[in-house]
């Protein structure tokens, strides 16, 4: 049975280092759990949350229409959380036979069609059944219609964390670039909060119990038309309590 959720109406201020959330007319510090519900333990570092652009806690049992499965991977709401699984063996075999080994759906992959510029992403996530990594990133169109992948925050149970600038496919000679790394590994079968902020040319990312990673690059300062959510290592990914704000 899914626990009752703490409904956040707005984020008014940070007082003495504690983010205060308005809840039913009162204030509760992030990390304090007054109802037994999931409460974030990550807070914005450079952004101020403004307009709420997207919210999903999957309590209605439906996959939001903005959440798009990729490469034949299978997505459904299971026990109140969104669960992504690899494509079928038949689908994988067909893709591989056609020469498309990198997009065969061996690991769950999806996109969230929420256009953003400066923004704050908040997710809960869990890696299960052998999944070793998850990426939280942004796209500017596709390789044919825009500049492609923009940037990403990579989280792993084996390889630590990183902030990555993706190559601009319209610029000859541009390459992917890892800007900052840390050895912090997440644990399998454990729920973590993730927060990712983009403000101008700065990206800041964090997960529960981990370091705060920061990087700057002019590539980040671009309108992004979708959120890219690939994973690594096969297995299953679970998401919950997703919120996306416009940042100011």
N, C-alpha and C positions, 0 to 999 in steps of 0.2 A: 504494500500500500504506500503510495507516495505521500510524503509529509506535506503539511500545509505550508505554503510559501509566504515569505515576508514580502509584502508589496511595497516597493519603493516609489514614492510619488515624485520626489525631486532630490537633488543633491545641493543643498544650499551653501555649505561652507566646510572648511577644515579648521578645527579648533584644537590648539595644543597638539598638533600632529595626528588628531583623530578625525576621520571623515564622519560627519554627522548626516544621517539619513532621516528624512521626515517620514515617520510611520504612524499613521492613524492619529496625527496631531501631536505626537511626541517625537523625541530624537533618540536614536540608537546608534552607538558607535559600531563601525564595521569591525567584525571579528567577535562582537558580543552576540550571543544567541539567546534571545528572550523568549522564543516560541518553539525551539527545537527545529526550526526550519534552516535551510542552507543560507548562510550569511557570508558574503565575500570577505576574504582576508587580504585582498589586494586593493590599493587605492591609487587614484590618479596622481602622477608626479609632475606633469607639465601642462595638462589640459584641464579645462573646466567643462563639465558635462552640460550641454545645452539641450537642444531638442532631441527627444527620443525617436530614433528612426526605425527601429525594429526591436521586437521583443518576442521571445518564445520560451515557454517552460514546458511545452508539449503535454500539458495536463489534459487537453481535449482529445488526445490520441491521434492527432493528425500531423502529417509532415507539412510544414508551411509551403505555400506555392512558390515562394522565393528560393526555397532550398532545392537545388537541382542535382540529382545524381549524375555522376560521370562514369564513362567507360563500363557501363553495364553493372556497376556496383549496386547493392541492394540496401535500401533505407526504409526503416519503419520505426514507429514508436513502440518501445517495449518497457512496460512497467514505469511509464511516465518519463522516459528519456529517449532521445533520438539515437538509434543504433544503426551504424553503417557496417555492412559486411561485404566481402569480395564478390565479384561477379561469379557466375556459375562456371564450372570446369568447361562446359561446352562453349560458352562465350569466350573464355580465355583461349581455348584451342583455335577458335575461328579467327580471333584477332592475331594470334601468333602466326597462324598459317598465312595470313595476309601480310605478314611482315611488320605488324605493329606491336612489338613486344613491350614497349614502354607504356602503352595505354590499353593493356589487356584486362585491367580490372582486378589484378591479383591482390590489390590492397584497396580498401574503401577510399573513394575520392568524391568530392562534391564541391559545388559553388553556391554561394549565397548572393543572390542578385539584389544587393542593396547598394546603390551608388553613394559614394562618400568622397569627401575631400579631407579636411581636418576632422578627426573622429576618435572615439574611444570604443573599443571592443571589450566586452566582458563575456567570458564563457566559463562553464564548468566542463571538464573533460576527463575521460578515463580510457586507458589502454588495456585491453583484455585479449585473451586467446592468442598471445604471441605478438601482438602489434608492438612495434618498437619505437615508433616515432609519429609525430603529428606536426603539420605546418599550418600556421595562421598567416595568410598573406593577402595580397591585393593584385588585381589585374587591371590593366588599361586596355579593354577590348581583347582581341585575340592577336595571334601572330600575323593575321591577315587584315584585321580591321583597326588595329591600334598599335601600341608599343609593346604589348605582351605583358608578362609578369612584371610587377613593379618592385616588390620587396616582400620579405617574409620573416617571421619569427619561427625558428625550428626548435622543437622540444623532443627529447629522446630519453629512453630508458638506458641507452648504451653509449651515446656519443655527446652527451651534454646539450648545451643550448647555443644558439647563434642568432645574430641579426644579419640578414643577407640582403644586399642590393642586387636585384635581378637585371639582366642585360636589357637594354632598349633595342628591340629588333630592327628599329628603323635607323640606328646609328652603326655604321660599318666599324667593326673592330671592338665594339662595346662588349664587355664580358660580365658574368656574374662575379660578385665580390663579397666575401665574408668580412664584415666590418668589425664585429666583436664576438667573442665566444666565452663560455664558462663551462666548467666541468660538471655542473649540477645535473644529476640524472633524476628523472621522475621514476616512481615505482609502479609496476603493473598492478592492476586491480585496485587502484586507489584514485579517488576523486581529487582533482586539483582545480583551483580557480586560475584563470589566465586573463590578464589585462594587457591590451596592446593599444598604445596611443600614437597617433600621428598628428603633429602640429607643424605645418610648414615643412621644413627640411629635416625635422627631428623625429625619430622613432624611439619609443621607450616601451619595454616589454618586461613582464614579470609573471611568475607562477607562484602558487602557494609554497612558502618555505624556501624559495630560491632567491637569487640575486636580482637586482634591477639592472637590466641591460639598456644602454643608451647608444645611439649612433646618429650621425647626421650625414645627409647626402642630398644633392639637388634632385635626384631621381624621385625622392619621396613626395616632393611638392608638386603633385599632379592630381587632377581629378581621376578617381578610381571608380570604375563602373561595377565592380563585383569583388567579393571576398573569396579567395581561393583556399580550399581546405583539403589538400592531399594528405596522405599518410604514408608510412613506411613499414615494411616487414610483415605484410599479411596480417591476419587476425581481425579484430573488431574494435571500432572506436565508438565511444558513447559521448554525446553532448547533452548539456542541460543548461537551464537558466541563462539563456543567451540574450544579451542586450547590446544595442549599438546606438551611440549618441553622436550627434554633431558636436564637435568640440569648439570652444572659443577661448 
